[in-house]
Amino acid sequence: MKHRIIVLGAGYAGAYAAGTLARRLSPADAEITVVNAEPDFVQRLRLHQLAAGQEVEAPRLADVFAGTGIRLRLARVTAVDPERRAVAVADADGGGELGYDTLLYALGSHVADHGVPGVAEHAFHVTSRPAALRLRERLDHLSRRDEGGSVLVVGDGLTGIETVTEIAESRPGLSVALIARGELGAPLSAGARSHLRRACDRLGVTVLEHTGVEAVEATRVLCADGTALASDATVWAAGFAVSPIAAAGGLMVTGEGRIVVDRTMRSLSHPSVYAVGDSAYAIGDNGRPLPMSCASAGCTGTQATAAIVGRLTGRKISNAKLRYQGNHISLGRRDGILQMVDDEAQAKPRYMGGRKAARIKAGILKLSLWATSHPTFGLPKRRRQLAAVPNVSAEKAIA
């Protein structure tokens, strides 16, 4: 019987991992199924651009996986049962249950409201395509008004910074502000922080530092110091959270719900399960947990696929580099910051800013899209090379 591999999620980590497995495993021995709720591949790293009014490509997953032998199941994951090796899904036909021998968990993350009242009801965010389009519609409405409108972005992480600068550049008629819990750009070097401040000044972004948010209402934000800030569109960018599905299924998770894995991205509690991307709590080569990021999705996905292929074929499992090398921040379409970090995850003194940094960031995004949406690249040659790979039982694969 074929070894059944199910990949949950077709974001950067899941789609790339599925394509890599299809390239490296013989279709005579392995059956790969990808489960995803949406029919399109979402460039999450560019959703702030989509919200600001730009067009962002969203390839259809059916086209992405065409010719690979990968089965695509458009459905929402509702539960995992690692003891029975089964996944429950829901779709337009009512859903059902899928059995697996190896599960690759890549359900990613979503916006975290941190329990702040009013965020779910009144705030916008950019962690999904529908949410970004909803914000875009609101910005379109405000831009058409004679009096314009005010946009307040809460959160000064990379998502908040990229979102507020993109909106300010694309919607110059709107009043745009950023709420930062601490100092703006605190993780950056002194030079990069200065560059970020100059960019905000140039784009007309008002920055409110050392400010906490207590509640979000329909037309204002209430701050911890009692101040009320008027807002026609509040964008929540104050962190990410993962689905509770892994914890509910009995997998070993952190307090935040991320699956605890070993060096090969294999679950410490259930060896038939691997986790990648934001869903995984993986320790990097510097001994620190990898942050939720596209870069982490890439290296954890590379490591997990190497481990799965190695265990199925009896080959030596190679170790991918688990390193977070730095931050690539866009500040609109013509400016950016590239900030490298050291082995202690601290910003190095030197940075790159300006148009060159923006071009490099754009190139990274294009490469990420190409690599994810072209899983058939080199497929025939690899298939010929691996056609004689022996079948491996599920029990042996997870031993």
C-alpha positions as CSV (number, residue, x, y, z in Angstrom):
1,M,0.0,0.0,0.0
2,K,1.1,3.6,-0.7
3,H,2.3,5.6,2.3
4,R,-0.3,8.3,2.9
5,I,1.0,11.8,3.5
6,I,-1.4,14.6,4.4
7,V,-0.3,18.2,4.4
8,L,-2.6,20.5,6.4
9,G,-2.4,24.1,4.9
10,A,-1.1,25.4,1.6
11,G,0.6,28.6,2.7
12,Y,4.4,29.2,2.1
13,A,5.4,26.3,4.3
14,G,2.7,23.8,3.3
15,A,2.7,24.3,-0.4
16,Y,6.5,24.3,-0.7
17,A,6.8,21.2,1.4
18,A,4.1,19.3,-0.5
19,G,5.9,20.2,-3.8
20,T,9.2,19.1,-2.4
21,L,7.8,15.7,-1.3
22,A,6.2,15.2,-4.7
23,R,9.6,15.8,-6.4
24,R,11.5,13.5,-4.1
25,L,9.2,10.6,-3.5
26,S,8.0,8.1,-6.1
27,P,4.2,8.3,-6.8
28,A,4.2,4.5,-6.8
29,D,5.1,4.5,-3.1
30,A,3.7,7.8,-1.7
31,E,0.2,9.4,-1.9
32,I,0.3,13.1,-1.0
33,T,-2.9,15.1,-0.2
34,V,-3.0,18.8,0.6
35,V,-5.9,20.1,2.6
36,N,-6.6,23.8,2.4
37,A,-9.7,25.9,3.0
38,E,-9.1,28.4,0.2
39,P,-8.7,27.5,-3.5
40,D,-5.9,30.1,-4.1
41,F,-2.3,30.4,-2.8
42,V,-2.2,33.5,-0.6
43,Q,0.9,35.7,-0.6
44,R,0.6,36.6,3.1
45,L,3.7,38.7,3.0
46,R,2.0,41.0,0.6
47,L,-1.4,41.3,2.1
48,H,-0.7,44.8,3.4
49,Q,-0.2,45.8,-0.2
50,L,-3.5,44.2,-1.2
51,A,-5.2,46.1,1.6
52,A,-3.6,49.4,0.5
53,G,-5.1,49.0,-3.0
54,Q,-2.5,47.1,-5.1
55,E,-3.0,44.0,-7.1
56,V,-1.4,40.9,-5.6
57,E,-1.2,37.6,-7.6
58,A,-3.1,34.7,-6.1
59,P,-2.4,31.5,-8.2
60,R,-5.0,28.8,-8.0
61,L,-3.8,25.8,-6.1
62,A,-5.3,23.4,-8.6
63,D,-2.9,25.0,-11.2
64,V,0.0,25.1,-8.7
65,F,-0.2,21.3,-8.1
66,A,-1.2,20.3,-11.7
67,G,1.0,17.5,-13.0
68,T,2.6,16.7,-9.6
69,G,0.3,13.9,-8.5
70,I,-0.6,15.9,-5.4
71,R,-4.3,15.6,-4.5
72,L,-5.9,18.8,-3.4
73,R,-8.8,18.8,-0.9
74,L,-10.5,22.1,-0.5
75,A,-11.9,21.9,3.0
76,R,-11.5,23.4,6.5
77,V,-9.6,21.3,9.1
78,T,-11.8,20.9,12.1
79,A,-9.9,18.3,14.2
80,V,-6.8,16.0,14.3
81,D,-6.7,12.7,16.0
82,P,-3.0,11.6,16.2
83,E,-3.9,8.5,18.1
84,R,-6.0,7.2,15.2
85,R,-4.0,9.0,12.6
86,A,-7.0,10.8,11.2
87,V,-8.0,14.3,10.2
88,A,-11.6,15.6,10.3
89,V,-12.5,18.2,7.6
90,A,-15.6,20.2,6.7
91,D,-16.5,21.4,3.2
92,A,-19.6,22.2,1.1
93,D,-20.5,18.5,0.9
94,G,-20.4,18.1,4.6
95,G,-16.8,17.0,5.0
96,G,-15.5,13.7,6.4
97,E,-12.4,12.1,7.7
98,L,-9.0,11.5,6.1
99,G,-6.6,8.8,7.3
100,Y,-2.8,9.3,7.1
101,D,0.5,7.6,7.8
102,T,2.4,10.8,8.0
103,L,0.9,14.2,8.8
104,L,2.6,17.5,8.0
105,Y,0.9,20.2,10.0
106,A,1.2,23.7,8.4
107,L,-1.9,25.5,9.4
108,G,0.0,28.7,10.1
109,S,-1.3,31.5,12.3
110,H,-3.9,34.2,12.5
111,V,-4.3,37.6,14.2
112,A,-4.1,37.6,18.0
113,D,-6.4,39.9,19.8
114,H,-4.8,39.3,23.2
115,G,-8.2,39.5,24.9
116,V,-8.5,43.2,24.1
117,P,-12.2,44.1,24.0
118,G,-13.6,45.2,20.7
119,V,-10.8,43.8,18.5
120,A,-12.8,41.0,17.0
121,E,-15.9,43.2,16.4
122,H,-14.3,46.5,15.2
123,A,-10.7,46.1,14.1
124,F,-9.4,45.1,10.6
125,H,-6.3,43.0,10.0
126,V,-4.1,41.6,7.2
127,T,-3.5,38.0,8.1
128,S,-5.9,36.6,5.5
129,R,-6.9,37.6,2.0
130,P,-10.6,38.1,2.9
131,A,-9.6,40.3,5.8
132,A,-7.2,42.4,3.6
133,L,-9.9,42.9,1.0
134,R,-12.3,44.0,3.7
135,L,-9.8,46.6,4.9
136,R,-9.2,47.7,1.3
137,E,-13.0,48.3,0.8
138,R,-13.0,50.4,3.9
139,L,-10.0,52.4,2.8
140,D,-11.6,52.9,-0.6
141,H,-14.7,54.3,1.1
142,L,-12.7,56.7,3.3
143,S,-10.6,57.9,0.3
144,R,-13.8,58.8,-1.6
145,R,-15.0,61.1,1.2
146,D,-14.3,64.8,0.9
147,E,-13.2,64.9,4.5
148,G,-11.0,61.8,4.1
149,G,-10.6,59.8,7.2
150,S,-8.2,58.5,10.0
151,V,-6.5,55.1,10.0
152,L,-4.9,53.8,13.2
153,V,-2.5,50.8,13.0
154,V,-2.0,49.1,16.4
155,G,1.3,47.2,16.7
156,D,4.9,48.1,15.8
157,G,6.2,44.7,14.7
158,L,7.1,44.1,11.1
159,T,3.4,43.7,10.0
160,G,2.4,46.9,11.7
161,I,5.3,48.9,10.2
162,E,4.8,47.6,6.7
163,T,1.1,48.1,6.8
164,V,1.1,51.7,8.1
165,T,3.8,52.8,5.6
166,E,2.1,51.1,2.7
167,I,-1.3,52.7,3.5
168,A,0.3,56.1,4.0
169,E,2.1,56.0,0.7
170,S,-0.9,54.5,-1.3
171,R,-3.5,56.7,0.4
172,P,-2.0,60.2,0.9
173,G,-5.4,61.7,1.5
174,L,-5.9,59.8,4.7
175,S,-4.5,60.6,8.2
176,V,-2.4,57.6,9.3
177,A,-1.0,56.8,12.7
178,L,0.9,54.0,14.4
179,I,0.6,52.9,18.0
180,A,3.8,51.4,19.4
181,R,3.9,49.7,22.8
182,G,7.5,50.6,23.2
183,E,10.1,52.5,21.2
184,L,9.5,52.5,17.5
185,G,11.7,49.9,15.8
186,A,13.3,48.8,19.1
187,P,14.7,45.5,17.8
188,L,16.6,47.4,15.0
189,S,20.1,49.0,15.2
190,A,20.3,52.7,15.9
191,G,20.9,53.5,12.3
192,A,17.9,51.5,11.1
193,R,15.7,53.0,13.8
194,S,16.6,56.5,12.5
195,H,15.9,55.4,8.9
196,L,12.5,54.1,10.0
197,R,11.7,57.4,11.7
198,R,12.6,59.4,8.7
199,A,10.4,57.2,6.5
200,C,7.5,57.7,8.8
201,D,8.1,61.5,8.8
202,R,8.3,61.5,5.0
203,L,5.1,59.6,4.6
204,G,3.2,61.6,7.2
205,V,2.8,58.8,9.7
206,T,2.1,59.9,13.2
207,V,3.9,57.6,15.7
208,L,2.6,57.2,19.3
209,E,5.2,55.4,21.3
210,H,5.0,53.7,24.7
211,T,1.2,53.5,24.3
212,G,-1.0,50.5,25.3
213,V,-4.5,49.9,24.0
214,E,-7.2,48.9,26.4
215,A,-10.2,48.6,24.0
216,V,-11.2,49.1,20.4
217,E,-14.5,50.7,19.5
218,A,-16.3,51.4,16.2
219,T,-14.9,55.0,15.9
220,R,-12.1,55.2,18.4
221,V,-9.4,53.4,20.4
222,L,-9.1,53.7,24.1
223,C,-5.5,53.8,25.4
224,A,-4.2,52.6,28.8
225,D,-3.5,56.2,29.9
226,G,-7.2,57.1,29.4
227,T,-6.7,58.8,26.1
228,A,-9.3,58.2,23.3
229,L,-8.0,58.3,19.8
230,A,-10.5,58.8,16.9
231,S,-10.2,56.2,14.2
232,D,-12.3,55.5,11.1
233,A,-10.4,52.3,10.5
234,T,-8.4,50.5,13.2
235,V,-5.9,47.9,11.9
236,W,-4.8,45.4,14.5
237,A,-1.3,44.2,14.0
238,A,-0.3,43.3,17.5
239,G,0.9,39.7,17.1
240,F,-0.2,36.3,15.9
241,A,-1.9,33.2,17.4
242,V,-2.2,29.6,16.2
243,S,-5.2,27.4,15.8
244,P,-6.3,25.4,18.9
245,I,-6.7,22.3,16.8
246,A,-3.3,20.8,17.7
247,A,-3.8,21.2,21.4
248,A,-7.3,19.9,21.2
249,G,-6.0,16.8,19.4
250,G,-3.7,15.9,22.3
251,L,-0.4,16.9,20.6
252,M,2.4,18.3,22.9
253,V,2.1,22.1,22.5
254,T,3.4,25.2,24.1
255,G,1.2,27.5,26.1
256,E,0.5,29.4,22.9
257,G,-0.6,26.2,21.1
258,R,2.5,25.7,18.9
259,I,3.5,22.0,18.3
260,V,6.7,21.1,20.1
261,V,9.1,19.4,17.7
262,D,12.6,17.9,17.6
263,R,15.5,18.9,15.4
264,T,13.8,17.2,12.4
265,M,10.4,19.0,13.0
266,R,8.9,15.8,14.3
267,S,6.3,16.1,17.1
268,L,7.8,15.1,20.5
269,S,4.6,13.4,21.5
270,H,3.4,11.8,18.2
271,P,6.1,10.6,15.8
272,S,3.8,10.4,12.8
273,V,3.2,14.1,12.9
274,Y,5.6,16.9,11.7
275,A,5.0,20.6,12.1
276,V,6.4,23.5,10.1
277,G,6.0,27.2,9.9
278,D,4.2,29.3,12.5
279,S,2.6,26.1,13.9
280,A,5.9,24.7,15.0
281,Y,7.8,25.5,18.1
282,A,11.3,24.8,16.8
283,I,14.6,25.6,18.4
284,G,17.1,27.3,16.0
285,D,20.8,26.6,15.7
286,N,21.4,29.5,18.2
287,G,19.4,27.7,20.9
288,R,16.5,30.1,20.7
289,P,13.0,29.4,19.4
290,L,12.5,30.4,15.8
291,P,10.2,33.3,15.4
292,M,6.9,33.2,13.4
293,S,8.1,34.3,9.9
294,C,8.4,33.3,6.3
295,A,12.1,32.6,6.8
296,S,11.2,30.1,9.5
297,A,8.6,28.5,7.3
298,G,11.3,28.0,4.7
299,C,13.9,26.3,6.9
300,T,11.5,24.3,9.0
301,G,9.8,23.1,5.8
302,T,13.1,22.1,4.3
303,Q,14.1,20.2,7.4
304,A,10.7,18.4,7.7
305,T,10.7,17.2,4.1
306,A,14.3,16.0,4.4
307,A,13.3,14.0,7.5
308,I,10.2,12.5,5.9
309,V,12.0,11.5,2.7
310,G,15.0,10.1,4.7
311,R,12.8,8.0,6.9
312,L,10.7,6.7,4.0
313,T,13.6,5.8,1.8
314,G,16.2,4.8,4.4
315,R,18.6,7.6,3.4
316,K,20.5,9.7,5.8
317,I,18.6,12.7,7.0
318,S,20.4,16.0,6.3
319,N,20.2,18.9,8.7
320,A,18.9,22.1,7.2
321,K,20.2,25.4,8.8
322,L,17.7,26.6,11.3
323,R,18.7,30.2,11.4
324,Y,16.9,33.5,11.5
325,Q,19.3,35.9,9.7
326,G,17.5,39.1,9.8
327,N,14.5,41.4,9.0
328,H,13.5,42.5,5.5
329,I,11.1,45.4,5.9
330,S,9.3,47.2,3.2
331,L,8.4,50.9,3.8
332,G,6.1,51.4,0.8
333,R,7.2,50.6,-2.7
334,R,10.4,52.7,-2.9
335,D,12.0,52.3,0.5
336,G,12.9,49.5,2.9
337,I,15.3,48.2,5.6
338,L,17.4,45.1,5.6
339,Q,18.6,44.4,9.1
340,M,20.8,41.4,9.8
341,V,21.0,39.8,13.3
342,D,23.8,38.0,15.1
343,D,23.8,34.5,16.7
344,E,22.1,36.0,19.7
345,A,19.3,37.4,17.6
346,Q,20.5,40.9,18.2
347,A,20.6,43.5,15.4
348,K,24.0,44.0,13.9
349,P,25.2,47.7,13.7
350,R,25.1,47.9,9.9
351,Y,21.9,47.9,7.8
352,M,20.8,48.6,4.3
353,G,18.0,51.2,3.6
354,G,16.3,52.9,0.7
355,R,15.4,51.9,-2.8
356,K,18.0,49.1,-3.0
357,A,16.6,47.5,0.2
358,A,13.1,47.8,-1.3
359,R,14.2,46.1,-4.5
360,I,15.9,43.2,-2.6
361,K,12.7,42.7,-0.5
362,A,10.6,42.7,-3.7
363,G,13.0,40.2,-5.2
364,I,12.7,37.9,-2.2
365,L,8.9,38.0,-2.4
366,K,9.0,37.1,-6.1
367,L,11.4,34.2,-5.5
368,S,9.2,32.9,-2.7
369,L,6.1,33.0,-4.9
370,W,8.0,31.3,-7.8
371,A,9.4,28.6,-5.6
372,T,6.1,27.9,-4.0
373,S,4.0,28.0,-7.1
374,H,6.3,25.9,-9.3
375,P,6.4,22.5,-7.5
376,T,6.7,20.7,-10.9
377,F,10.2,22.2,-11.6
378,G,12.6,19.4,-12.2
379,L,9.9,16.8,-11.5
380,P,10.4,14.4,-14.4
381,K,14.1,14.0,-13.8
382,R,13.7,13.4,-10.1
383,R,10.9,11.0,-10.7
384,R,13.1,8.9,-13.0
385,Q,15.9,8.9,-10.4
386,L,13.6,7.8,-7.6
387,A,11.3,5.4,-9.5
388,A,13.0,2.4,-7.8
389,V,12.6,3.7,-4.2
390,P,11.1,0.8,-2.2
391,N,7.8,1.0,-0.4
392,V,8.0,1.5,3.4
393,S,5.4,0.6,5.9
394,A,3.8,3.2,8.1
395,E,5.2,1.5,11.3
396,K,8.7,1.5,9.9
397,A,8.4,5.1,8.7
398,I,7.6,6.4,12.2
399,A,10.0,4.2,14.1
